[in-house]
Amino acid sequence: MIRILVSFLLATSLGFSLTPAEIARNFKKKLVSVESLQSQFEHAYFPNSLAQALKEKGRFIFKKPDRMRWEYTDPEKKTYVYQAGTILQYVPEDNQLIRSVIERDQAESDLLGLFSEKTEFEERYVIEESPFPSDDPAAWQIKLTPKEEGEQAHILLEINRNTWLLQKAVLFDWAGNKQEFRFSRIRVNSGLPADAFEIRVPPDCEIIDQTTPIRKKEGPGTGGGAAAEPFTPPSV
């Protein structure tokens, strides 16, 4: 029993000896093995103009190299799909589907970049230790500060110690707003349905095609910079 305890304490001590840069490297190494990912998520938005956070939740899907689906289920149903430089936004209550493209640097510096194995964390960010409140005191926590000025002032990451998967991301912008994403019930490389990145809309849904690249206004961080392709409505 004593030998087991000593081994545990030694392993724990060695684990805490990792530098923030080493944590980022191990996180990226894990991303290389991830072809697809599914999870539940909670999204909390803390605007500096409001006293209370706006909280939502739903289901998240990611597939290499750059496809993401954010399906919000509570309190309002809405869906964001990013694929090949294009974002589709569908809100059933409004019966509208909006298609737009967003600048490429937005994709690389926001949430999509955190799931991409192509992101060079040490080249793009100053990486520091930065503990913050958590339900998992054993998790790795690091702070990423962009070396080049962008939309984000800095990002806090919480990485599971056992799986090396991202379980929380907190994004701070220059206006003082904060967004927090929590990921749970994560499944990796479990196979996705063929229509995972399609949005089915009713025949009378209004289609709004915005082909001029725009900056992200709201919703999960995604992006792209490719020129808009001829618009093809999603499957109905």
C-alpha positions in Angstrom: 0.0 0.0 0.0 2.8 2.4 0.9 4.6 1.6 -2.4 1.4 2.4 -4.3 1.1 5.7 -2.5 4.7 6.6 -3.1 4.3 5.8 -6.8 1.2 7.9 -7.0 2.8 10.9 -5.3 5.9 10.6 -7.6 3.7 10.5 -10.7 1.7 13.4 -9.6 4.9 15.4 -8.8 6.3 14.6 -12.2 3.1 15.6 -13.9 3.0 19.0 -12.4 6.6 19.6 -13.6 5.3 20.1 -17.2 5.8 23.6 -18.5 2.9 25.5 -20.2 4.7 25.0 -23.5 5.0 21.3 -22.9 1.3 21.1 -22.1 0.5 22.9 -25.4 2.8 20.5 -27.3 1.1 17.4 -25.8 -2.3 18.9 -26.5 -1.3 19.4 -30.2 0.0 15.8 -30.3 -3.4 14.6 -29.2 -5.1 16.7 -31.9 -3.0 14.8 -34.5 -4.8 11.6 -33.6 -8.3 13.1 -33.7 -10.1 12.7 -37.0 -13.6 13.5 -35.6 -15.0 14.5 -32.3 -18.5 14.8 -30.8 -19.5 16.2 -27.5 -22.1 18.1 -25.5 -21.3 21.7 -24.8 -22.4 24.6 -22.6 -21.8 28.1 -23.9 -21.9 31.1 -21.5 -21.5 34.6 -22.9 -20.6 37.4 -20.4 -21.1 40.8 -22.2 -19.6 43.7 -20.3 -22.9 45.5 -20.7 -25.0 43.0 -18.8 -24.8 41.8 -15.2 -25.8 38.2 -15.9 -24.3 35.7 -18.4 -26.3 34.4 -21.3 -26.2 30.7 -21.1 -27.0 28.1 -23.8 -26.2 24.4 -24.5 -26.3 21.9 -27.2 -24.2 19.4 -29.3 -20.9 20.0 -31.0 -19.4 18.0 -33.9 -15.9 18.4 -35.4 -14.3 16.7 -38.4 -10.9 17.3 -39.9 -9.7 19.4 -41.5 -12.1 22.2 -40.7 -15.8 21.2 -40.4 -17.8 22.1 -37.3 -21.4 21.9 -36.3 -22.8 23.8 -33.3 -26.4 22.6 -32.7 -28.0 24.7 -29.9 -30.9 23.0 -28.2 -31.6 25.2 -25.1 -33.0 27.8 -24.5 -33.4 28.5 -28.2 -32.9 26.1 -31.1 -30.3 27.2 -33.7 -27.6 25.6 -35.7 -24.3 26.9 -37.1 -22.3 24.8 -39.6 -18.9 25.7 -40.8 -17.4 24.0 -43.9 -15.0 25.0 -46.6 -14.8 28.7 -45.6 -18.6 29.0 -45.3 -20.9 29.4 -42.4 -24.6 28.4 -42.4 -26.7 29.8 -39.6 -30.3 28.5 -39.2 -32.8 29.6 -36.6 -36.1 27.7 -36.9 -38.1 30.3 -35.0 -37.1 32.9 -37.7 -37.4 30.4 -40.5 -34.2 31.8 -42.0 -31.0 30.2 -43.2 -28.1 32.6 -43.6 -25.0 31.8 -45.6 -21.8 33.9 -45.2 -18.0 33.7 -45.4 -15.6 35.0 -42.7 -12.0 36.1 -43.0 -9.5 33.3 -42.7 -7.6 34.8 -39.8 -10.8 34.6 -37.8 -10.9 30.8 -38.2 -7.3 30.3 -37.2 -7.4 32.5 -34.1 -10.7 31.4 -32.7 -12.3 28.0 -31.7 -11.6 26.3 -35.0 -7.9 26.9 -34.4 -8.1 25.2 -31.0 -9.2 22.0 -32.6 -6.8 22.1 -35.6 -3.6 20.2 -35.5 -2.2 22.8 -37.9 -2.2 25.5 -35.3 1.4 26.2 -34.1 0.7 27.3 -30.6 4.2 28.4 -29.7 4.5 30.5 -32.9 1.1 32.1 -32.6 0.8 32.6 -28.8 2.7 33.5 -25.7 1.9 30.5 -23.5 1.7 30.9 -19.7 0.5 29.1 -16.6 -2.8 30.7 -15.5 -5.0 28.8 -13.0 -8.6 29.7 -13.0 -11.8 28.4 -11.2 -12.6 24.8 -12.3 -14.7 21.8 -11.4 -11.6 19.7 -12.2 -8.7 20.7 -10.0 -6.4 18.1 -11.6 -6.8 19.5 -15.1 -4.0 21.3 -17.0 -4.7 25.0 -17.4 -2.8 27.4 -19.6 -3.2 31.0 -21.0 -2.7 31.8 -24.7 -2.0 35.5 -25.6 -1.8 36.1 -29.3 1.5 37.5 -30.5 -0.3 39.4 -33.2 -3.2 41.6 -32.4 -6.6 40.1 -33.3 -10.1 39.8 -32.0 -9.1 37.8 -28.9 -7.1 39.5 -26.1 -6.3 36.1 -24.6 -7.7 32.6 -24.2 -7.7 30.2 -21.2 -7.6 26.5 -21.9 -8.5 23.7 -19.6 -7.2 20.3 -20.8 -8.1 16.9 -19.3 -5.0 15.4 -17.6 -5.9 11.8 -18.7 -7.2 12.3 -22.3 -5.4 15.5 -23.3 -8.7 16.7 -24.8 -10.0 20.2 -24.4 -12.7 20.4 -21.8 -13.0 24.2 -21.4 -12.1 27.3 -23.4 -12.6 30.9 -22.1 -12.1 33.6 -24.7 -11.6 37.3 -23.8 -12.0 40.0 -26.4 -10.6 43.5 -26.4 -14.0 45.0 -25.5 -14.0 43.2 -22.2 -16.5 40.5 -23.2 -16.0 36.9 -22.3 -17.2 33.6 -23.7 -16.9 30.3 -22.0 -17.3 26.9 -23.7 -17.4 23.7 -21.6 -17.2 20.3 -23.4 -18.5 17.0 -21.9 -19.3 13.5 -22.9 -16.6 13.7 -25.5 -16.3 10.9 -28.1 -13.3 10.7 -30.4 -13.2 9.0 -33.8 -16.5 7.3 -33.3 -17.8 7.8 -36.8 -20.2 10.4 -38.0 -23.5 10.1 -40.0 -23.2 11.1 -43.7 -25.4 14.2 -43.1 -23.6 15.4 -40.0 -22.9 18.8 -41.6 -26.1 19.3 -43.5 -29.0 21.5 -42.3 -32.5 20.4 -43.2 -34.9 23.3 -43.6 -38.6 23.5 -44.5 -39.6 24.3 -48.1 -40.7 27.8 -47.2 -37.5 28.7 -45.3 -36.1 32.1 -46.3 -32.5 31.8 -47.8 -30.2 34.8 -47.3 -27.0 34.6 -49.2 -24.2 36.9 -47.9 -21.3 36.4 -50.2 -19.1 39.3 -49.0 -16.6 38.3 -46.3 -17.7 39.6 -42.9 -16.4 39.7 -39.4 -18.1 37.4 -36.9 -20.9 39.1 -34.9 -22.2 36.3 -32.7 -22.2 32.6 -32.3 -19.3 30.1 -32.0 -15.9 31.2 -33.2 -15.4 29.9 -36.8 -14.2 31.4 -40.0 -12.9 31.1 -43.5 -11.7 33.3 -46.3 -12.4 31.4 -49.5 -14.4 33.2 -52.1 -18.1 32.3 -51.9 -19.2 29.5 -54.1 -22.5 29.6 -56.0 -25.2 29.1 -53.4 -26.8 25.7 -53.1 -29.6 25.3 -50.5 -28.9 22.6 -47.9 -30.9 19.3 -48.2 -34.5 19.7 -47.3 
